[in-house]
Amino acid sequence: MADPELSPLSLLWVDGQPARLDGTNVTVVEQPDRHKLILRGEEDREFRRAVKACTGAALSFDADAVSGNDPCCMMLSPGEWLITSTTRPHLDRELAAVLQPMHANVFNANSAWVAFNLSGSNAHILLAQGCNLDLHPHEFPTGTFSQTTIARIPVLIFRPSGDHQFDLYVDRSLAMDLWLWLRETATNMTS
């Protein structure tokens, strides 16, 4: 279990449980146990092989591409990926060890990013209130990732599975702003 003192939303935790918002057909939950790291490296064959051997995921070199499940690798820019995992808390150390002889680096981004999971049949409607992406499953299917803004807050949005689920990654300094916007918008949807 994550330490609530490390969360920028720690004041919203109840009985040691992460911040949670239950609205009409939408639930938003902070995901403090989602491990996040940034990987940077040359896009060569040796780098690809080393990362695949360690993570099991073949890195994609297409913009906004996703590979793997857990760990999940999302390409942020050429030569840079956000890698998330709920099962491998020391993946940053594992990758650093296999990448040591290469021109590559990896760093733990748990303290830099906050993850939220949105679920429910109104999750896409809630996000559409502040995001200009078409989140319909035909346009933004499972496995899709994009960098965008929600209510002018830069976020990374990922549809991990199912039609009614999204993961959001936001800079730690903006996490409370996003949370407050989500809460206010969800409340207005029920009015």
C-alpha positions, 0 to 999 in steps of 0.5 A: 500500500502506498504511503498517503503522506507521499500523495499530493491528495493526502488530505482527501484520503479516508482511512488510509485509502486513496482519494476517491470520487463517486459520481453518477456512473463515473468513479475517479480513484487516485492510483498511488500504487501505479509505479511510473518511470521515464525511459530515454534512449537511442532508438537502436536494436541493442536498446530495443532488445535490452528493454524488451528482455527486461519489460517484455514489451517491444517499444514502439517508435510511433507517436503516442504509441503504447506497447505492453500491458504491465509494464505498459510503455507509452511513447512521449516523444522520440527516444522517450517513454513513460513506463507504468506498472502495478506489479514491478515497483523496482523496474527502474533499477532493473532497467538501469542495470540492463541499460548501463552500458548504453547511452540511455537513462531511466528514472523513477517518476513516482514523485513527479506524476500522479495517476488517476483511474476513471471508470463508468459509463459516464467517464468519457462524458466527464472528460469531454467537458474539458478535453477536445479529444474524441473519446468514443471507442471507435476513435480512441479504442482500448490501448490508445494513448494521447497527450492533451489538456483537460480544463487547460491542465496538461495530462496524458490520457490512456484507455487501458481496457474496456469502453468505460475506463481511462487512466490519467497522468498529471504533473504532481503540482497540478494533481489537486487542480485536476482533482477539483475540476473532476469533482466539480464537473462530476457534481454538475453532471448530476445536477 
